[in-house]
Amino acid sequence: MKPSNVLNTLHRLTQEVGRAANLQQALTTLVSGLRRAMNTEVCTIYLPDPRVEGGWEMRATDGLNAESVGQVHLGPGEGLVGLVAREEEPVNLDNAGQHPLFRYFPETGEERFPAFLGVPILHRGEVLGVICVQGTKSERFDEEHATLLFTAAAQLGGVIAHAQVLERLGHRSASTPETEASGASNAEAFLAGQGGAQGITIGTAWAVYPPADLSAVADRTTEDPEGDKREFYRALNAADQEMAELGGNLSERIDEEDADLIHAYLHILRDKGFQRRVEARIDGGSWVQAAVRDVVWEYIETFENMDDPYLRERAADMRDLGRRLISHLQQGNHRYDGELPPDTVLVGEEISPLNMASVPEGHLKGVISATGSAGSHVAILAHAFGIPAVMGIEDLPVALIDGKTIVVDGYSGRVYVDPSAKILEEYKRLEAEEAALTERLGALRDEPAVTLDGRSITLYANTGLLADLDPALRSGAEGIGLYRTELPFLTRDRFPGEAEQVRIYRQVFETFAPRPVTIRTLDIGGDKLLPYLPVHEDNPFLGWRGLRLSLDHPEIFLTQLRAILRAAPAGNVRLLLPMVTTVEELDEALGLIERARKELAALGESAPELPVGAMIEVPSAVFQTAAIARRVNFLSIGTNDLTQYLLAVDRNNARVAGLFDSLHPAVLHAIGTVVAEAHAEGRPVSVCGEMAADPVGALLLVGMGVDELSMSAGALLRIKWVLRSFSTAQTRELAELARNDECTRTTRERVEEALLEAGLGSLIRAGD
């Protein structure tokens, strides 16, 4: 019973299964291919029974009687299949009929095959199905068979998961009231992504396809370099005109500052460095389309390799810009053909702000994208439009969804396609509640964030684009708790000059004056690579980044420090140093800040003494909190990185992202330590990570004594509502109980129960 070389055929089999028209065809291809590859008499696959929760149904077989497919059903934990699923590991038997859990189905004809080997099909920790092989000899399958079948199951998990999504959507659209009542149609099935912009809507899906495919551009040599350059600038001007027009359309529908999202595109188009790169490619022999493609890919690669999710999302903007340039070179058209429905929900592999801007005013109700996150330009613009967005839906079946009624839940990241009457009714109710809540929260804009017993909590906004500033103002933010300075460095082919930086920083400071602005110095390096400062590291998360890079390049650091000092009006700017890991590097940074002040004073320019803070986002800084606090004016906890480093979880890795949780006991203990030691030194503490935007997290942070919270503008009013609904004693009690918890689930459930008791159940909808 020796198998053939399965490993050589797995790749081919995976491709065949992936190309199947539907789930049943995929399963039939799978069992047939595996049986042949492993030289076994039988291969069968079982999937969850849609009629019985926890049950299993035979869905395909090669070797047993074909008539038994769809007829064999096992209850929860029943049979050898149930055993494999429950234990989530292989079961290998020489005589299956003698096992106490064996269930005999005469219609299968399996009495001729005593040998049994079953393995679970796992995908992201979930058992999707069970693959079984059987043989006529009463002997266990050897280790090679077992490991090869397990390998096959592991490789095919993602393919089957995608096929199951397609089947659920197909069943959902073909269901009847009778099948919905029985549950056989999987009426509750949904596509899962992540909330990009909060809110709920019901609308009609409108598929968006990219105007041009960068990867489809052929490599050719130019026959007329000067002519190609003229073509490039013609396309550049056409794209510039198109985006300026769309920007004007946006400014008529939302505040002008929000339309600055389009200006980010215009900035790149008009950037001389970008233009020179394309010209250099043409001069080097590339025809114009390949030259544009290569330069755009350089930008995309730079952004995609960044650790900061906010900056990594700029890759999508660059990709859209490149597509549009190529499309103009190909004489393409970006306008929508046909009339969009009045309740349009844009659905695509990658939605761009320009796609959104092209939808007539009043028609756009939501956005669904296979890529992106809450840091995408699209999510930011969705916030500004006041519409929900769901991002990052893997294997989004765009063509299958087009034209269907869909529910978009921007809280939970769920999308229901052709929802059942029950789901539709429930979400119509939630949509009405959402509208009432939004209206109610608007009244809190100018109210202070104070607890029931009068404790004041300062709420700031995080920003990184000029376009973020106005939403922050409209949300009632008391200032900027974190302004990221990386973008001007990342969109150029050289370091921005001091005068350039002064202009950018001054606009930020003046927009928010007299409110305080905390500006973080350059947080780059490691896998946040500048195109003009390439660094290759085996472990970029533990590499050359943040303050380490700035101290190794004092000429860059001093230029930025002088620019900030020159742009800063007196009284409303604070300086924040990222990724502090030792007091030695902090002392060196403080020395360079003083040097920058003296250099400006020597030139006769005013140089204000800005309050300086340090970010606590690595474990070493937690254990040196007191020493760090004695050297600075305030501390800011970056809970995103702190959680990542404490739990050894890359939050951007889909395989382990589910383990990332800032409510982990270790994270809460670290935060409590920082707050206690900083306060003992008389220093205030802020939190600028995503934990501050989570109602559960915000309550615990306030209970632990955090003085300031900084978050995305879209979350600010909800957090204000939460804080105004609890007393200081209540938050302290919740925080104390959490510090004694041993698992995150206990903590979250307890705080969510408190939110429910306070009448804030709508804020924990994502956990339903």
HELIX and SHEET records of a PDB file:
HELIX    1   1 VAL A    6  GLY A   18  1                                  13    
HELIX    2   2 LEU A   23  MET A   38  1                                  16    
HELIX    3   3 ALA A   66  SER A   68  5                                   3    
HELIX    4   4 GLY A   79  GLU A   87  1                                   9    
HELIX    5   5 ALA A   96  GLN A   98  5                                   3    
HELIX    6   6 PRO A  106  THR A  108  5                                   3    
HELIX    7   7 GLU A  110  ARG A  112  5                                   3    
HELIX    8   8 GLU A  143  SER A  173  1                                  31    
HELIX    9   9 PRO A  177  SER A  182  1                                   6    
HELIX   10  10 LEU A  214  ALA A  216  5                                   3    
HELIX   11  11 PRO A  225  ARG A  253  1                                  29    
HELIX   12  12 ASP A  260  LEU A  269  1                                  10    
HELIX   13  13 LYS A  272  ASP A  283  1                                  12    
HELIX   14  14 VAL A  288  GLU A  304  1                                  17    
HELIX   15  15 PRO A  309  ARG A  312  1                                   4    
HELIX   16  16 ARG A  314  LEU A  329  1                                  16    
HELIX   17  17 PRO A  353  ALA A  357  1                                   5    
HELIX   18  18 HIS A  377  PHE A  385  1                                   9    
HELIX   19  19 VAL A  398  ILE A  401  1                                   4    
HELIX   20  20 ALA A  421  GLY A  442  1                                  22    
HELIX   21  21 LEU A  466  ASP A  468  5                                   3    
HELIX   22  22 LEU A  469  ARG A  474  1                                   6    
HELIX   23  23 LEU A  487  LEU A  490  1                                   4    
HELIX   24  24 GLU A  498  PHE A  512  1                                  15    
HELIX   25  25 PRO A  540  LEU A  542  5                                   3    
HELIX   26  26 LEU A  547  ASP A  552  1                                   6    
HELIX   27  27 PRO A  554  ALA A  567  1                                  14    
HELIX   28  28 VAL A  583  ALA A  602  1                                  20    
HELIX   29  29 PRO A  619  VAL A  622  1                                   4    
HELIX   30  30 THR A  625  ALA A  629  1                                   5    
HELIX   31  31 THR A  639  LEU A  647  1                                   9    
HELIX   32  32 ALA A  657  LEU A  659  5                                   3    
HELIX   33  33 PRO A  665  ALA A  680  1                                  16    
HELIX   34  34 GLU A  690  ALA A  693  5                                   4    
HELIX   35  35 PRO A  695  GLY A  703  1                                   9    
HELIX   36  36 ALA A  713  LEU A  723  1                                  11    
HELIX   37  37 THR A  728  ARG A  739  1                                  12    
HELIX   38  38 THR A  744  GLU A  757  1                                  14    
HELIX   39  39 GLY A  761  GLY A  767  5                                   7    
SHEET    1   A 6 HIS A  73  LEU A  74  0                                        
SHEET    2   A 6 TRP A  56  ASP A  62 -1                                        
SHEET    3   A 6 VAL A  42  PRO A  48 -1                                        
SHEET    4   A 6 GLU A 126  GLY A 135 -1                                        
SHEET    5   A 6 ALA A 115  HIS A 123 -1                                        
SHEET    6   A 6 VAL A  91  LEU A  93 -1                                        
SHEET    1   B 8 LEU A 191  ALA A 192  0                                        
SHEET    2   B 8 ARG A 414  VAL A 417 -1                                        
SHEET    3   B 8 THR A 405  ASP A 409 -1                                        
SHEET    4   B 8 ILE A 200  VAL A 208 -1                                        
SHEET    5   B 8 THR A 344  GLY A 348  1                                        
SHEET    6   B 8 LEU A 364  SER A 369  1                                        
SHEET    7   B 8 ALA A 389  MET A 391  1                                        
SHEET    8   B 8 GLN A 194  ALA A 197 -1                                        
SHEET    1   C 9 THR A 458  THR A 463  0                                        
SHEET    2   C 9 ILE A 480  TYR A 483  1                                        
SHEET    3   C 9 VAL A 517  ARG A 520  1                                        
SHEET    4   C 9 VAL A 573  LEU A 577  1                                        
SHEET    5   C 9 VAL A 612  ILE A 616  1                                        
SHEET    6   C 9 PHE A 634  ILE A 637  1                                        
SHEET    7   C 9 VAL A 685  VAL A 687  1                                        
SHEET    8   C 9 GLU A 708  MET A 711  1                                        
SHEET    9   C 9 THR A 458  THR A 463  1                                        
END                                                                             
